Amino acid sequence: MTYLARFALAALATAGLMRSQTPEDGRVEALHGQAHAAEAAGDLAGAIGKYQEILRIEPRLAPAWNNLGALYFKQGRFREACDALERGLRLDPGMSSASALLGIALFQMADYQKARAPLEAAVKANPEDINAQFYLVNDLTRLAEFESAANHLRQILKAQPQNQHAWYLLGKVYMQLSQQALGRVNDIDPNSVWSHEVSAELMESMKNYDGAIVEWKKAIDAAPKQPGVHFKLGDLYWSLSQWDNAAEQFRLEQQIDPRNCMVDWKLGDILMRQNQEPEQALAREDKALAACPGLMEARSDRARLLLNLHREPEAITELREVEKTDPNEPGTHYLLAQAYRATGHSQQAQDEMKRFAELEAKARAATAERAQEVIRESQSAKQ
């Protein structure tokens, strides 16, 4: 049963309705019983009629307005639901459930600005009402109040740390906050290094690599001595296998920031991929690891270089360190199999090849399953 259905049933069972002390007590009681029976039988129109009769007798009976509003809501008559719920709340502002339903009705009518106050009142009165919290979050995001939305999501996650929906919404809210901040960067100065960096990163995310290269070059023109810009352009060239262009940018970055261990790793990696100067490549990886011992990418490259130099025992030591960080990386086990085979440890080599095959099969199965899921989602969207 949905939150709204549960709310409606609870509203119809409001005990306060039966506490009227007017001379018409008996008539009100009978009408309430008839309304409840009609609603239980699915006759919402009949139940609405009975509550309208009750309110002609007792127009100040707040729970009756509450129940009437809930019935209108169930019929999708949101405007009439709002009118009834607002009447009830004027008589009894403490009905937090009515505040929640009023906010939800206004949200359904896309009146997000007006929905905010009753939803906030409902959440304040009952912070444990997670459903009202979610509606408030959605309302705040419609109003571009992303910081407030994030605060409420953090409250939900404090109570329910495994709530995936809340984590998903928090991620979306953070993305909106990020876009706002990055947009402000461009508003302040569209020709600044930061603006060009934002544009470059956006183009990279869209796989517009040519456009990204242009923007990184503009960022460099705007601030040629700023740490990071040459590295980021070099990294893009590296991802595109443009080794010479990448190496040029990494060397420029090293002149600006000689302590950047990532530069030495990348320069050593380029030499390895080009099969050039393995000793110099190894020296680069050694320098990177001296500054950043936890840089496993450099350690993995170092192991490959040691294998190429026929220094297998050292390679095994490096690969075991890499394996500790990510034991499910297939490539590490493949390289270990090669190293063990070269050193005459046939059983260990077979064990590592078996592990490599298992991880590769698992990865292919996961990829195939994800592809099928995408196909199913695509087909469902077309239906």
C-alpha positions as CSV (number, residue, x, y, z in Angstrom):
1,M,0.0,0.0,0.0
2,T,1.4,3.4,-0.9
3,Y,2.1,6.2,1.6
4,L,-0.9,8.2,0.3
5,A,-3.3,5.2,0.5
6,R,-2.1,4.6,4.1
7,F,-2.6,8.3,4.9
8,A,-6.2,8.2,3.5
9,L,-7.1,5.2,5.6
10,A,-5.6,6.7,8.7
11,A,-7.5,9.9,8.1
12,L,-10.8,8.1,7.8
13,A,-10.2,6.5,11.1
14,T,-9.5,9.7,13.0
15,A,-10.8,9.2,16.5
16,G,-11.3,12.9,17.1
17,L,-14.2,12.9,14.7
18,M,-16.3,11.1,17.3
19,R,-15.7,13.6,20.1
20,S,-18.2,16.3,19.0
21,Q,-20.3,17.5,21.9
22,T,-23.0,19.2,19.7
23,P,-26.7,18.2,19.9
24,E,-26.2,16.5,16.6
25,D,-23.9,13.9,18.0
26,G,-26.0,10.9,16.9
27,R,-26.5,12.2,13.4
28,V,-22.7,12.9,13.0
29,E,-21.8,9.5,14.3
30,A,-24.2,7.7,11.9
31,L,-22.9,9.7,9.0
32,H,-19.3,8.9,9.9
33,G,-20.1,5.2,10.0
34,Q,-21.8,5.4,6.6
35,A,-18.8,7.3,5.2
36,H,-16.4,4.8,6.5
37,A,-18.4,1.9,5.0
38,A,-18.7,3.6,1.6
39,E,-15.0,4.3,1.5
40,A,-14.3,0.7,2.4
41,A,-16.6,-0.5,-0.4
42,G,-14.7,1.7,-2.9
43,D,-17.6,4.2,-3.1
44,L,-15.5,7.4,-2.8
45,A,-18.2,9.6,-4.1
46,G,-20.7,8.3,-1.5
47,A,-18.1,8.8,1.3
48,I,-17.5,12.3,0.1
49,G,-21.2,13.0,0.2
50,K,-21.5,11.8,3.8
51,Y,-18.6,14.0,4.9
52,Q,-20.1,17.0,3.2
53,E,-23.3,16.3,5.2
54,I,-21.3,16.0,8.5
55,L,-19.6,19.4,7.7
56,R,-23.0,21.1,7.1
57,I,-23.8,20.0,10.6
58,E,-20.4,20.6,12.2
59,P,-18.4,23.0,9.9
60,R,-15.7,23.4,12.6
61,L,-14.9,19.7,12.8
62,A,-11.3,19.7,11.7
63,P,-10.8,15.9,11.3
64,A,-13.8,15.8,8.9
65,W,-12.2,18.4,6.7
66,N,-9.0,16.3,6.9
67,N,-10.9,13.1,5.8
68,L,-12.8,14.9,3.1
69,G,-9.5,16.2,1.7
70,A,-8.0,12.7,1.7
71,L,-10.9,11.4,-0.2
72,Y,-10.7,14.2,-2.8
73,F,-7.0,13.4,-3.1
74,K,-7.7,9.7,-3.8
75,Q,-9.9,10.8,-6.6
76,G,-7.2,13.0,-8.0
77,R,-9.2,16.1,-7.3
78,F,-6.2,18.0,-6.0
79,R,-7.7,21.5,-6.0
80,E,-10.7,20.4,-3.9
81,A,-8.4,18.4,-1.7
82,C,-6.3,21.5,-1.0
83,D,-9.3,23.6,-0.2
84,A,-10.6,21.0,2.3
85,L,-7.2,20.4,3.9
86,E,-6.6,24.1,4.3
87,R,-10.0,24.5,6.0
88,G,-9.1,21.8,8.4
89,L,-5.6,23.2,9.1
90,R,-7.1,26.6,9.9
91,L,-9.2,24.9,12.5
92,D,-6.4,22.7,13.8
93,P,-2.9,23.7,12.7
94,G,-1.4,20.7,14.5
95,M,-2.7,18.1,12.1
96,S,0.8,17.2,10.6
97,S,-0.7,14.4,8.5
98,A,-3.0,17.0,6.8
99,S,0.0,19.3,6.3
100,A,1.8,16.5,4.6
101,L,-1.1,15.6,2.3
102,L,-1.7,19.3,1.5
103,G,2.0,19.7,0.5
104,I,1.8,16.5,-1.7
105,A,-1.4,17.7,-3.4
106,L,0.2,21.0,-4.2
107,F,3.3,19.2,-5.5
108,Q,1.1,17.1,-7.8
109,M,-0.4,20.3,-9.1
110,A,3.1,21.6,-9.8
111,D,2.6,24.5,-7.3
112,Y,6.1,23.9,-5.9
113,Q,6.5,27.2,-4.2
114,K,3.2,26.8,-2.2
115,A,3.9,23.1,-1.5
116,R,7.1,23.9,0.4
117,A,5.6,25.4,3.6
118,P,3.1,22.6,4.4
119,L,5.7,19.9,3.6
120,E,8.3,21.7,5.8
121,A,5.7,21.9,8.6
122,A,4.9,18.2,8.3
123,V,8.6,17.2,8.4
124,K,9.2,19.6,11.4
125,A,6.3,18.0,13.3
126,N,7.3,14.5,12.4
127,P,10.9,14.1,11.3
128,E,10.5,10.4,11.1
129,D,8.0,10.7,8.2
130,I,10.5,9.7,5.5
131,N,7.9,9.9,2.7
132,A,7.1,13.5,3.5
133,Q,10.9,14.1,3.6
134,F,11.2,12.7,0.1
135,Y,8.4,14.9,-1.2
136,L,10.0,17.9,0.4
137,V,13.4,17.0,-1.2
138,N,11.7,16.7,-4.7
139,D,9.9,20.0,-4.1
140,L,13.1,21.8,-3.1
141,T,14.9,20.5,-6.2
142,R,12.1,21.8,-8.4
143,L,12.7,25.2,-6.7
144,A,16.5,24.9,-7.3
145,E,17.0,24.9,-3.5
146,F,19.7,22.2,-3.8
147,E,21.5,22.9,-0.6
148,S,18.3,22.6,1.5
149,A,17.5,19.4,-0.4
150,A,20.9,18.0,0.3
151,N,20.4,18.7,4.1
152,H,17.1,16.8,4.1
153,L,18.6,13.9,2.2
154,R,21.5,13.7,4.8
155,Q,18.8,13.5,7.5
156,I,17.1,10.6,5.7
157,L,20.5,8.8,5.3
158,K,21.3,9.3,9.0
159,A,18.2,7.4,9.8
160,Q,18.4,5.0,6.9
161,P,22.1,4.7,5.8
162,Q,21.3,1.9,3.3
163,N,18.5,3.8,1.5
164,Q,19.7,3.6,-2.1
165,H,17.0,6.0,-3.4
166,A,18.2,8.7,-1.0
167,W,21.9,8.2,-2.0
168,Y,20.8,8.4,-5.7
169,L,18.9,11.7,-5.1
170,L,21.8,13.1,-3.1
171,G,24.1,12.3,-6.0
172,K,21.8,14.1,-8.4
173,V,21.6,17.1,-6.0
174,Y,25.4,17.3,-5.7
175,M,25.5,17.3,-9.5
176,Q,23.1,20.2,-9.6
177,L,25.2,22.1,-7.0
178,S,28.3,21.4,-9.0
179,Q,26.7,22.7,-12.2
180,Q,25.6,25.8,-10.4
181,A,29.1,26.5,-9.1
182,L,30.7,25.8,-12.4
183,G,28.2,28.0,-14.1
184,R,29.0,30.8,-11.7
185,V,32.7,30.4,-12.7
186,N,31.8,31.2,-16.3
187,D,29.5,34.1,-15.3
188,I,32.4,35.8,-13.4
189,D,34.9,35.6,-16.3
190,P,34.2,33.4,-19.4
191,N,37.8,33.9,-20.5
192,S,39.5,32.8,-17.3
193,V,41.6,29.6,-16.9
194,W,38.9,28.1,-14.7
195,S,36.2,28.7,-17.3
196,H,38.2,27.0,-20.0
197,E,39.0,24.1,-17.6
198,V,35.3,23.7,-17.0
199,S,34.6,23.7,-20.7
200,A,37.4,21.2,-21.4
201,E,36.2,18.8,-18.8
202,L,32.6,19.0,-20.0
203,M,33.7,18.3,-23.6
204,E,35.8,15.4,-22.4
205,S,32.8,13.9,-20.6
206,M,30.9,14.2,-23.9
207,K,33.8,12.5,-25.7
208,N,34.4,15.7,-27.8
209,Y,38.1,15.3,-27.5
210,D,39.0,17.8,-30.3
211,G,37.0,20.5,-28.6
212,A,38.5,19.6,-25.2
213,I,42.0,19.9,-26.6
214,V,41.2,23.4,-27.9
215,E,39.8,24.4,-24.5
216,W,42.8,23.0,-22.6
217,K,45.1,25.0,-24.9
218,K,43.0,28.2,-24.1
219,A,43.4,27.4,-20.4
220,I,47.2,27.2,-20.9
221,D,47.2,30.5,-22.8
222,A,45.2,32.1,-20.0
223,A,47.6,30.8,-17.2
224,P,50.7,29.1,-18.7
225,K,52.3,28.7,-15.3
226,Q,49.4,27.4,-13.4
227,P,50.0,23.9,-12.0
228,G,47.8,21.2,-13.5
229,V,46.8,22.6,-16.8
230,H,49.7,21.1,-18.8
231,F,49.2,17.8,-17.0
232,K,45.5,17.7,-17.8
233,L,46.2,18.4,-21.5
234,G,48.9,15.8,-21.4
235,D,46.6,13.3,-19.8
236,L,44.1,13.8,-22.5
237,Y,46.8,13.2,-25.2
238,W,47.9,10.1,-23.2
239,S,44.3,8.7,-23.2
240,L,44.3,9.2,-27.0
241,S,47.7,7.4,-27.4
242,Q,49.2,10.6,-28.7
243,W,52.5,9.8,-26.9
244,D,54.7,12.6,-28.2
245,N,52.2,15.3,-27.5
246,A,51.5,13.9,-24.1
247,A,55.2,13.7,-23.2
248,E,55.7,17.3,-24.2
249,Q,52.9,18.5,-21.9
250,F,54.1,16.3,-19.0
251,R,57.6,17.8,-19.3
252,L,56.2,21.3,-19.3
253,E,54.2,20.4,-16.2
254,Q,57.3,19.1,-14.5
255,Q,59.0,22.4,-15.0
256,I,56.1,24.1,-13.1
257,D,55.6,21.4,-10.5
258,P,58.6,19.1,-10.1
259,R,57.1,17.3,-7.1
260,N,54.2,15.9,-9.1
261,C,54.8,12.1,-8.9
262,M,52.1,11.5,-11.5
263,V,54.2,13.2,-14.2
264,D,57.1,10.7,-13.7
265,W,54.7,7.8,-13.8
266,K,53.2,9.0,-17.0
267,L,56.5,9.8,-18.7
268,G,57.8,6.3,-17.7
269,D,54.5,4.8,-18.9
270,I,54.9,6.5,-22.3
271,L,58.5,5.1,-22.7
272,M,57.2,1.7,-21.8
273,R,54.4,1.8,-24.3
274,Q,56.7,3.0,-27.1
275,N,59.2,0.2,-26.2
276,Q,61.9,2.9,-25.8
277,E,64.7,3.2,-23.2
278,P,63.4,0.6,-20.6
279,E,66.1,1.6,-18.1
280,Q,65.1,5.3,-18.3
281,A,61.4,4.3,-18.1
282,L,62.2,2.3,-14.9
283,A,64.1,5.2,-13.5
284,R,61.0,7.3,-14.0
285,E,58.8,4.8,-12.2
286,D,61.3,4.5,-9.4
287,K,61.2,8.3,-8.9
288,A,57.4,8.3,-9.0
289,L,57.2,5.6,-6.3
290,A,59.9,7.3,-4.1
291,A,57.6,10.3,-3.9
292,C,54.3,8.4,-3.9
293,P,54.7,4.8,-2.6
294,G,51.0,4.1,-2.9
295,L,50.8,4.9,-6.6
296,M,49.9,1.4,-7.7
297,E,49.7,2.3,-11.4
298,A,53.4,3.2,-11.3
299,R,54.1,-0.1,-9.4
300,S,52.3,-2.1,-12.0
301,D,54.2,-0.4,-14.8
302,R,57.4,-1.0,-12.9
303,A,56.6,-4.7,-12.7
304,R,56.1,-4.8,-16.5
305,L,59.4,-3.1,-17.1
306,L,61.2,-5.6,-14.8
307,L,59.7,-8.5,-16.7
308,N,60.9,-6.9,-20.0
309,L,64.3,-6.6,-18.4
310,H,64.2,-10.3,-17.3
311,R,64.3,-9.3,-13.6
312,E,61.4,-11.6,-12.8
313,P,61.9,-12.1,-9.0
314,E,61.7,-8.3,-8.6
315,A,58.7,-8.2,-10.8
316,I,57.0,-10.8,-8.6
317,T,57.6,-8.7,-5.5
318,E,56.0,-5.7,-7.2
319,L,53.0,-7.6,-8.5
320,R,52.3,-9.1,-5.1
321,E,52.1,-5.5,-3.8
322,V,49.7,-4.5,-6.6
323,E,47.6,-7.6,-5.9
324,K,47.1,-6.6,-2.3
325,T,45.4,-3.4,-3.5
326,D,43.2,-5.0,-6.1
327,P,43.2,-8.8,-6.0
328,N,40.5,-9.0,-8.7
329,E,42.5,-7.3,-11.5
330,P,43.0,-10.0,-14.1
331,G,46.1,-8.3,-15.7
332,T,48.0,-8.7,-12.4
333,H,47.5,-12.4,-12.3
334,Y,48.4,-12.7,-16.0
335,L,51.7,-11.0,-15.4
336,L,52.4,-13.1,-12.3
337,A,51.8,-16.2,-14.4
338,Q,54.5,-15.0,-16.9
339,A,56.9,-14.2,-14.1
340,Y,56.5,-17.5,-12.3
341,R,56.8,-19.4,-15.6
342,A,60.1,-17.6,-16.4
343,T,61.5,-18.5,-13.0
344,G,60.5,-22.2,-13.3
345,H,57.6,-22.1,-10.8
346,S,55.2,-24.0,-13.0
347,Q,52.5,-24.7,-10.4
348,Q,52.3,-21.1,-9.3
349,A,52.2,-20.1,-13.0
350,Q,49.2,-22.5,-13.5
351,D,47.4,-21.2,-10.5
352,E,47.8,-17.6,-11.6
353,M,46.6,-18.4,-15.1
354,K,43.6,-20.2,-13.7
355,R,42.8,-17.1,-11.5
356,F,43.3,-14.9,-14.6
357,A,40.8,-17.0,-16.6
358,E,38.2,-17.0,-13.8
359,L,38.4,-13.2,-13.4
360,E,38.2,-12.6,-17.2
361,A,35.2,-14.9,-17.5
362,K,33.5,-13.1,-14.6
363,A,34.2,-9.7,-16.2
364,R,32.8,-10.9,-19.6
365,A,29.7,-12.2,-17.9
366,A,29.1,-9.0,-16.1
367,T,29.5,-7.0,-19.3
368,A,27.1,-9.2,-21.1
369,E,24.5,-9.0,-18.3
370,R,24.8,-5.2,-18.3
371,A,24.4,-5.1,-22.1
372,Q,21.2,-7.2,-21.8
373,E,20.0,-4.9,-19.1
374,V,20.5,-1.9,-21.3
375,I,18.6,-3.6,-24.1
376,R,15.7,-4.5,-21.8
377,E,15.6,-0.9,-20.5
378,S,15.6,0.4,-24.1
379,Q,12.8,-1.9,-25.1
380,S,10.7,-0.9,-22.1
381,A,11.2,2.8,-22.8
382,K,9.8,2.2,-26.4
383,Q,6.7,0.5,-25.2
